[in-house]
Amino acid sequence: MKTISLELDKSQVMKMLNKLDDSDKFEIFNELKRSLFLKRFNRLLRSTKTDELSLDEITKEVESVRKLRYENGKQVL
C-alpha cells in the first residue's frame, strides 16, 4: 500500500471542508468533538489534581450539602 503525504495550510483545509456536503461535515465535526473532549477533559483532570483532599473529606462535604438541601426542601432527585 502506497502512502501519499500532503502539506495543506488552514485555508486550504477550510476550502476543502466547505465543499463537503452537510452529512460529511457533521461526521468530521463529531470526530473533532470526540478527540477534543478527551484532550480538554484530561487537561482539566491534571489541573485539578490535588493531594490536599481525601475521599473521606469529599464524602463528608457531599453528605453535609445533601443533608442541608434535604432539610431546606431543595433535594434533587
Secondary structure, DSSP 4 states (H G I P E B T S, - for coil): ---------HHHHHHHHHHS-HHHHHHHHHHHHHHHHHHHHHHHHHHH--SS--HHHHHHHHHHHHHHHHHTT----
